[in-house]
Amino acid sequence: MTKNSTILRVAWADPFKRLIRKATLSYKGLFGVMNWQQYLMVNLGSPIMQMLCFTLVANYVYGYTDLSKWLIGNALVMTYFNAVFGVGSQLSAERNSGTLKLLIASPSDRIGIFLPRAILHIFDGLFAVILGFVVGAIFLGFTLPLVTWPAFLLALLVASFSAMAFGLIISCLGLLSRDLNLILNIASMSMLGLTGANFPIERMPVWLQTISHAMPLTRSIELCRALQAGEVLSAHMNLLYGEVLVGMALMFVGVLLFSFMEKIAVKRGALEMF
Amino acid sequence: MSQSSTKRELHIGKLPVISVKDLKRTYQTKVGLLNQEKKSVEALKGISFEIYPGEIFGLLGPNGAGKTTTIKILTTLLAPTSGEAKVFGCDAFGEEKKIRPRINFIFGGERSLYWRLSGEDNLKYFADIYKIPRAKQPELLNRLFDQVGLSDVRKHKVETYSKGMKQRLQIARALLNNPEIIFLDEPSLGLDPVGARALKQMIRDISAQGKTVLLTTHYMQEADELCDRIAIISGGEMVALDTVEGLKSKANTANASLEDVYVQLVNGEVAS
């Protein structure tokens, strides 16, 4: 291999390596925990307890003996923790650390700043959901046929991607608002209430069903319930594609919103306002 | 407003890298919860100045004078309400993509860094943000850490750094993209004398590389030692613009220091 081709190969790999490093360092810099104990307590302990609580409440209310339906819904909704409080609050966190202005005034394109931040959260969210199922298996007797695992994992990955795309939209509001807590709480509650995790969508008012179908996770929860019931993925590809489309649409809107909000923030002088 | 001829002559034939004409910025705020009342604060009331390549240009003034607002506009972080703010001949609001790769800035204080990351990871992150080729990064980072004297602590978390070390790391970050203009907004804020002296030497070194520096500070001695020309603004208006010696000659007392003339100008005791 000649020196020139080596340089060319390295240069081609540069954007990918940059993407991975930006993803890792932004996660560590803003959301990363200091040790494993803290990670288990904060990132997993709280969401898992919430999952168990809602699963048991839903089962009590609807009187089913099989907890799986509610466990699946609430396990998937656990991605909200990364989506809302990780991805959703990142620009607000950048502002608090005084680094938002450095990113805005950098020559990096907005996609290059914006998207890498969601990558680690997708896998972190996926890990939380899987752990939720493990806890469900241990304490609530949740079972999943081995043959279903690959399709189930794919559905979870897509669900986490879609949830993080939702988080990107929320994060844009951090460019203008200094107090995101209200928005973050509404966003997390909407994921709990409108995705079908705890309440059957078909019993909702029609207008609320429309919102529900535009939400991330709605299709993934339905898909995962079908897979757990023994149905095959090929019979529900529309749900998988639908979730991917919702995620991509949310991401596209998020990037547009970022540019739009940035302009407004520069005009208003809101980038450094406290 | 007159300017001493000595420094002016150095700029003959050069185009300004920064040109500000009748620049105004008004902030709108709302007061009250139910019966919200809109209030306007005029941070800049029409200031004008030019900065030439290689200059260390001081922007002095009391708190709330409009120094940081001016820097925010010139660094593309804030839109002007009216007037002109050009950097390299490009509008700071509207043509920011042409300006951003060629400038960098530091705002005083300890923020503007990721405290949970090491000094090295901070620079790596911003090197990626500035799209510096990965192959060039190791050598560049080594040089910058050497330049700011942080090589031995580059792998330590920033939260363990002293204020002076954080400021030096910020300087290294600001030099990553080899900018032609560096904006320093109160870089010596809170530094001890040793740290402040080291910082001054770094600013001289940056200037010696041919870079243009726009510096704001409340330390008159620092401005006196470093700046080629100084603009004094107060209440959003330009009070004086001249070389250090030119400013001192305006004082109404003999052997006046820069601080003496600054106080007299800001208090309106002498004419600009």
Boltz contact constraints between the chains, C-beta under 6 A:
constraints:
  - contact:
      token1: [A, 10]
      token2: [B, 135]
      max_distance: 6.0
  - contact:
      token1: [A, 14]
      token2: [B, 134]
      max_distance: 6.0
  - contact:
      token1: [A, 17]
      token2: [B, 134]
      max_distance: 6.0
  - contact:
      token1: [A, 18]
      token2: [B, 128]
      max_distance: 6.0
  - contact:
      token1: [A, 21]
      token2: [B, 128]
      max_distance: 6.0
  - contact:
      token1: [A, 22]
      token2: [B, 128]
      max_distance: 6.0
  - contact:
      token1: [A, 25]
      token2: [B, 121]
      max_distance: 6.0
  - contact:
      token1: [A, 25]
      token2: [B, 125]
      max_distance: 6.0
  - contact:
      token1: [A, 29]
      token2: [B, 114]
      max_distance: 6.0
  - contact:
      token1: [A, 29]
      token2: [B, 116]
      max_distance: 6.0
  - contact:
      token1: [A, 29]
      token2: [B, 117]
      max_distance: 6.0
  - contact:
      token1: [A, 32]
      token2: [B, 116]
      max_distance: 6.0
  - contact:
      token1: [A, 98]
      token2: [B, 111]
      max_distance: 6.0
  - contact:
      token1: [A, 98]
      token2: [B, 112]
      max_distance: 6.0
  - contact:
      token1: [A, 99]
      token2: [B, 112]
      max_distance: 6.0
  - contact:
      token1: [A, 101]
      token2: [B, 77]
      max_distance: 6.0
  - contact:
      token1: [A, 105]
      token2: [B, 75]
      max_distance: 6.0
  - contact:
      token1: [A, 105]
      token2: [B, 76]
      max_distance: 6.0
  - contact:
      token1: [A, 105]
      token2: [B, 77]
      max_distance: 6.0
  - contact:
      token1: [A, 105]
      token2: [B, 100]
      max_distance: 6.0
  - contact:
      token1: [A, 106]
      token2: [B, 129]
      max_distance: 6.0
  - contact:
      token1: [A, 107]
      token2: [B, 100]
      max_distance: 6.0
  - contact:
      token1: [A, 107]
      token2: [B, 101]
      max_distance: 6.0
  - contact:
      token1: [A, 108]
      token2: [B, 129]
      max_distance: 6.0
  - contact:
      token1: [A, 266]
      token2: [B, 79]
      max_distance: 6.0
  - contact:
      token1: [A, 267]
      token2: [B, 79]
      max_distance: 6.0
  - contact:
      token1: [A, 269]
      token2: [B, 27]
      max_distance: 6.0
  - contact:
      token1: [A, 269]
      token2: [B, 78]
      max_distance: 6.0
  - contact:
      token1: [A, 271]
      token2: [B, 77]
      max_distance: 6.0
